[in-house]
Amino acid sequence: MKEKFLGSFLVFLGACSFGVLSSIVKTAYQAGYTLGEVTGVQCFLGMLILWGSHLIVKSLNKPKAAPVKHSPSTPKWKVCAVGIFPGLVGICYYQCVQLVPASIAIILLMQYLWISIIIDFVIFKNKPSSVQLLTVGIIIIGSCLAAGVLNQDIHLNFSGCLFGFLAALMYSLFITTSSNVGNDLPKLEKSALMITGACIITFLIFPPLFFFKYSISDPLYVLGFLLALLGTVLPPFLFSVGMPKIGISFSAILSAAELPIAVTCSYFYLKESVLLTQWIGVIIILSAIALLNLKNLKKGS
């Protein structure tokens, strides 16, 4: 039971970190920075932080005796390849935010909930429970309320919707692969390898011209550090530790905490108007997550 509780808490915390990203990204866009610059500096700084942390921890834990030979571990290139998915999540989602209202972008990203459960069922034959399906339904209803869909006229951009759905698909694939690849590696090394993959795919799509355009003291690097810490470093590490303890479907549901956190940040940080119905949606989502979490903890007791 303790392991399930710890895994649930870590996944929830990782989702909360993701929830604040849209506010930071919006601040970066308002300052005049581009999609390629924002995603590029985020991945690059995240990669430096994770590899630096891994090397420090490895040097501190260096064994005094000769290392014991273990069975072959997961090839590192496979773990690095997993990083393609979070890299594409950032690109697609940040592009979506530019093309459609933020509330719609969040709803589109939330579609990873049912996509993840379908992937889990089709690939791993894990049939979702009736409680999980009911919880997902409640979360989707709460998501619509929290995003304020009922309180505004919405003009959808097809390209923006497509990028949002692609972000949800990539996020679902990341949840699936992160939970099943490289679990035999040290957590920091696994996270560093994944973010290296994310950095590679990002630089292939957007060459890192910001290296030559901005000095190290430019605000872009401050915003990039925050994005790296809260979007690149903490969530993948927390997910890599927590997801194997609780499974893919439950991880996907707990990750829904990203939406209420995003709404809260938009209200307190960006000073955006959040209506009563949106707060009701936030409460519905958090209640659904809490009820499902309590049910799973009781099963483990």
Secondary structure as the mmCIF struct_conf table of DSSP 4:
data_model
#
loop_
_struct_conf.conf_type_id
_struct_conf.id
_struct_conf.beg_label_comp_id
_struct_conf.beg_label_asym_id
_struct_conf.beg_label_seq_id
_struct_conf.end_label_comp_id
_struct_conf.end_label_asym_id
_struct_conf.end_label_seq_id
HELX_RH_AL_P HELX_RH_AL_P1 LYS A 2 GLY A 19
TURN_TY1_P TURN_TY1_P1 VAL A 20 VAL A 20
HELX_RH_AL_P HELX_RH_AL_P2 LEU A 21 GLN A 30
TURN_TY1_P TURN_TY1_P2 ALA A 31 GLY A 32
HELX_RH_AL_P HELX_RH_AL_P3 LEU A 35 LEU A 60
TURN_TY1_P TURN_TY1_P3 ASN A 61 ASN A 61
BEND BEND1 LYS A 64 ALA A 65
HELX_LH_PP_P HELX_LH_PP_P1 ALA A 66 LYS A 69
HELX_RH_AL_P HELX_RH_AL_P4 LYS A 76 VAL A 82
TURN_TY1_P TURN_TY1_P4 GLY A 83 GLY A 83
HELX_RH_AL_P HELX_RH_AL_P5 ILE A 84 LEU A 99
BEND BEND2 VAL A 100 VAL A 100
HELX_RH_AL_P HELX_RH_AL_P6 ALA A 102 LEU A 109
TURN_TY1_P TURN_TY1_P5 MET A 110 GLN A 111
HELX_RH_AL_P HELX_RH_AL_P7 TYR A 112 PHE A 124
HELX_LH_PP_P HELX_LH_PP_P2 LYS A 127 SER A 129
HELX_RH_AL_P HELX_RH_AL_P8 SER A 130 ALA A 146
TURN_TY1_P TURN_TY1_P6 ALA A 147 GLY A 148
HELX_RH_3T_P HELX_RH_3T_P1 VAL A 149 ASN A 151
BEND BEND3 GLN A 152 GLN A 152
HELX_RH_AL_P HELX_RH_AL_P9 PHE A 158 ASN A 180
BEND BEND4 VAL A 181 GLY A 182
TURN_TY1_P TURN_TY1_P7 ASN A 183 ASP A 184
BEND BEND5 LEU A 185 LEU A 185
HELX_RH_AL_P HELX_RH_AL_P10 LYS A 187 ILE A 205
BEND BEND6 PHE A 206 PHE A 206
TURN_TY1_P TURN_TY1_P8 LEU A 209 LEU A 209
HELX_RH_AL_P HELX_RH_AL_P11 PHE A 210 LYS A 213
BEND BEND7 TYR A 214 TYR A 214
TURN_TY1_P TURN_TY1_P9 ILE A 216 SER A 217
BEND BEND8 ASP A 218 ASP A 218
HELX_RH_AL_P HELX_RH_AL_P12 PRO A 219 LEU A 227
HELX_RH_PI_P HELX_RH_PI_P1 ALA A 228 VAL A 233
HELX_RH_AL_P HELX_RH_AL_P13 LEU A 234 ILE A 246
HELX_RH_AL_P HELX_RH_AL_P14 ILE A 248 LEU A 254
HELX_RH_3T_P HELX_RH_3T_P2 SER A 255 ALA A 257
HELX_RH_AL_P HELX_RH_AL_P15 GLU A 258 PHE A 268
TURN_TY1_P TURN_TY1_P10 TYR A 269 TYR A 269
BEND BEND9 LEU A 270 LEU A 270
HELX_RH_AL_P HELX_RH_AL_P16 LEU A 276 GLY A 300
#
